[in-house]
Amino acid sequence: MTIREQRLAQEHTLLSPHACRADQSRGRERKEEECPIRTCFQRDIDRIVYSKAFRRLKHKTQVFLQPEGDHYRTRMTHTLEVNRIARTIARALGLNEDLTEAIALGHDLGHTPFGHAGERLLSSLMPGGFAHYQQSLRVVDRLEKGGEGLNLTWEVRNGIVCHTKGQQAATLEGQVVRLADQIAYINHDIEDALRGKIIYPMDIPLSVSNLLGFTHSERISTLVADVIESSQDQDSIRQSPAIGEAMATLREFMFDSVYTNPVAKGEESKAQDMLRRLFEYYQQNPDELPDDFQDIRVKEGVDRAVCDYIAGMTDPFAIERFSELFIPMSWTVK
């Protein structure tokens, strides 16, 4: 019996009846020989972590554009926090941690530079719109490995594309990641907004703090414990009504006070203008797209190729390309 087969046997013994076991996966689009050591979901984790798109997350904005300070979240640190929250919930519920981790690590691979400001800009330019969760699936299916994609399992791909609000993943592991994503971003965005003096502790609704806690760790602990308690032996991942309502109130507070705050988002219009000009430039000069995007240009059109290229940029790279294309060299500070 191989190590992988031993692990599969353990999953049937240890995991909840509601868990998705690796040997029950619907498989990959392209069949492959199984690894003697890793289950299919463990292989997916490795493929995501070693991907170029994953490495670029460290230089992509979470909320604050080019913040001054080393402790603000990036898309990478957000992903890692989602992974930890999701795995804690999955383990407590007896779900498949490997599947949970793969979905968590891959859920934001399609995010644009400059956070949701970049996403909104590309959505306005692309026929049919643009959504980061759909782009995340496109990254793993089409863009990675020189156009071959990562050939991930169906369950991981489903969890990635269904991680956002209003979507429902087919597995409980995918549902865990969806809720862990919300828990993570609301709470770390509060912490970053406090650090940036966009809000102050007493601005947070007192009714929410009384229920969830007054600190970052207290809120996370309360929310995670509630998901675990509310989802035990259930066929879906859920929150209790009171905690769910408190988190919705907290999310509304963040939209009113931070996500749409002119102080916090004052640079967004500049970032969007920069991405718009880059988009228009490559539309008019598609031959200058990197070689990896020329095949997409031929098969799916110039707009699709340009969108894929810009969506994959990091914040610093987008600024660098804009500077090279639009700022005269004589204007640069020596």
SVG drawing of the C-alpha trace seen along z (x, -y; Angstrom):
<svg xmlns="http://www.w3.org/2000/svg" viewBox="-31 -66 51 68">
<polyline fill="none" stroke="black" stroke-width="0.4" points="0.0,0.0 1.4,-3.4 1.5,-6.4 -1.3,-8.0 -3.4,-4.9 -2.8,-4.9 -3.9,-8.5 -7.1,-7.7 -7.9,-4.9 -7.4,-7.3 -9.7,-9.8 -12.5,-7.2 -11.9,-6.5 -11.3,-10.0 -13.3,-12.4 -17.0,-13.4 -19.6,-11.7 -20.1,-15.2 -16.5,-15.6 -15.2,-15.3 -12.7,-12.5 -9.9,-12.5 -10.8,-9.2 -14.4,-10.6 -13.1,-13.5 -14.7,-13.9 -11.1,-14.1 -9.2,-16.3 -10.1,-17.5 -6.9,-15.7 -6.3,-12.4 -3.0,-11.8 -1.2,-9.0 -1.7,-9.3 1.2,-10.3 2.4,-7.5 2.7,-10.0 0.2,-12.8 -3.6,-12.7 -5.1,-14.6 -5.9,-17.6 -2.4,-17.7 -1.0,-17.8 -3.4,-20.8 -2.0,-22.6 1.5,-22.2 0.6,-23.3 -1.0,-26.5 1.8,-27.4 4.5,-26.9 2.5,-28.9 3.6,-32.3 0.2,-33.8 0.5,-32.8 3.9,-34.5 2.5,-37.7 0.0,-38.0 2.6,-39.4 2.7,-42.6 -1.0,-43.1 -3.2,-45.5 -5.7,-44.2 -7.4,-47.5 -4.9,-50.3 -3.0,-51.4 0.7,-51.6 0.5,-52.0 3.3,-53.4 4.4,-50.7 5.3,-47.0 2.3,-45.7 -0.6,-46.4 -2.2,-43.4 -1.5,-42.4 -3.4,-39.9 -0.9,-37.3 -1.3,-37.8 -5.1,-37.9 -4.9,-34.5 -2.8,-33.1 -5.2,-34.3 -8.2,-32.9 -6.3,-29.6 -5.7,-29.5 -9.3,-30.4 -10.7,-27.9 -8.4,-25.0 -9.3,-25.6 -13.0,-25.3 -12.5,-22.3 -10.5,-20.4 -13.1,-21.1 -15.9,-19.8 -14.0,-16.8 -13.8,-18.0 -11.0,-17.6 -8.2,-20.0 -6.3,-19.4 -9.2,-20.3 -10.0,-23.3 -6.4,-24.5 -6.2,-24.1 -9.3,-26.2 -8.2,-28.9 -4.8,-29.3 -6.2,-29.5 -9.3,-31.6 -7.8,-35.0 -5.2,-34.1 -7.2,-36.2 -7.3,-39.4 -6.2,-42.5 -3.6,-45.1 -4.9,-47.8 -7.6,-45.6 -11.2,-46.0 -10.5,-49.4 -8.7,-47.4 -11.5,-44.9 -14.1,-47.5 -12.0,-49.2 -11.6,-46.0 -15.2,-45.1 -16.1,-48.5 -13.8,-47.8 -14.4,-44.1 -17.5,-43.1 -19.4,-40.9 -17.6,-42.4 -14.9,-41.0 -15.0,-39.3 -11.9,-38.2 -13.4,-34.8 -14.0,-33.9 -10.5,-35.1 -9.1,-33.0 -10.6,-30.0 -9.2,-31.1 -5.7,-31.5 -5.6,-27.8 -7.4,-26.5 -5.9,-28.5 -3.1,-30.9 -0.6,-29.1 2.2,-26.9 2.4,-28.7 -1.2,-28.2 -1.6,-24.6 -3.2,-25.5 -2.7,-23.6 -5.2,-20.8 -6.7,-21.0 -9.4,-18.7 -13.1,-19.6 -13.7,-20.2 -10.9,-22.7 -11.9,-24.5 -15.5,-24.7 -14.5,-26.1 -12.4,-28.8 -15.1,-30.0 -17.8,-29.8 -15.9,-31.5 -17.6,-34.9 -20.8,-36.2 -23.9,-34.9 -22.2,-31.7 -22.6,-28.2 -19.8,-25.7 -20.7,-22.0 -18.5,-20.8 -18.6,-21.9 -14.9,-22.6 -15.7,-25.2 -18.4,-26.7 -16.0,-26.9 -13.5,-28.9 -16.3,-31.3 -17.2,-32.2 -13.5,-32.2 -12.8,-34.8 -15.5,-37.1 -14.3,-36.6 -10.7,-37.3 -11.2,-40.4 -13.7,-42.2 -11.5,-41.8 -8.1,-42.5 -9.5,-45.5 -10.6,-46.8 -7.1,-46.4 -5.5,-48.1 -8.1,-50.9 -7.3,-51.5 -3.6,-51.5 -4.1,-54.0 -6.4,-56.2 -9.3,-55.9 -11.4,-54.8 -11.0,-54.7 -12.0,-51.9 -15.1,-53.7 -16.4,-54.1 -17.2,-50.4 -20.8,-49.8 -21.0,-49.1 -23.7,-46.4 -21.4,-44.5 -18.4,-44.8 -20.5,-43.7 -21.4,-40.5 -18.2,-39.7 -15.5,-41.3 -13.5,-44.5 -10.3,-43.2 -9.2,-41.5 -8.5,-38.2 -11.8,-38.3 -13.8,-38.9 -12.1,-36.1 -12.5,-33.7 -16.2,-34.4 -16.9,-34.2 -14.9,-30.9 -16.4,-29.3 -19.9,-30.2 -19.4,-28.7 -18.2,-25.5 -21.0,-25.3 -23.7,-26.2 -22.4,-23.8 -21.8,-20.6 -23.4,-17.6 -25.1,-19.9 -25.1,-19.6 -24.1,-23.2 -21.8,-25.7 -23.7,-28.4 -23.6,-31.1 -26.1,-31.5 -28.7,-34.3 -27.4,-36.7 -23.7,-36.3 -24.5,-36.4 -26.5,-39.7 -23.6,-41.2 -21.1,-40.4 -23.5,-41.9 -23.7,-45.0 -19.9,-45.1 -19.5,-44.6 -22.0,-47.5 -20.0,-49.7 -16.8,-48.9 -18.4,-49.8 -19.7,-53.1 -16.5,-54.1 -13.6,-52.5 -14.3,-50.9 -16.0,-54.1 -14.1,-56.5 -12.5,-59.3 -9.4,-59.3 -8.9,-55.6 -9.7,-55.4 -8.4,-58.8 -5.8,-57.3 -8.2,-54.8 -9.1,-57.1 -5.4,-57.6 -4.9,-53.8 -7.9,-53.2 -6.8,-55.9 -3.4,-54.2 -4.9,-50.8 -7.3,-52.3 -4.4,-53.9 -2.4,-50.6 -5.5,-48.7 -6.0,-51.2 -2.3,-51.1 -2.1,-47.3 -5.4,-47.3 -3.7,-49.5 -0.3,-47.8 -1.1,-44.1 2.2,-43.0 3.8,-44.3 2.0,-41.9 4.3,-39.2 4.6,-35.9 2.4,-34.1 -0.5,-36.2 -0.1,-36.1 -1.9,-32.7 -4.8,-34.1 -4.9,-37.1 -5.2,-34.8 -7.8,-32.4 -9.8,-34.7 -9.2,-38.2 -7.2,-41.2 -9.4,-42.4 -9.2,-39.1 -5.4,-38.9 -5.0,-42.5 -7.3,-41.9 -5.5,-38.7 -2.1,-40.5 -3.3,-43.5 -5.2,-41.4 -2.1,-39.5 0.1,-42.5 1.3,-43.4 0.9,-47.0 4.6,-47.9 4.8,-46.3 1.7,-48.2 3.3,-51.4 6.6,-50.5 4.9,-49.7 2.9,-53.0 6.1,-55.0 8.0,-53.4 5.2,-54.0 3.8,-57.4 6.3,-59.4 9.2,-61.0 12.6,-59.9 13.7,-63.5 11.0,-63.9 12.4,-61.2 14.1,-62.2 17.8,-61.3"/>
</svg>
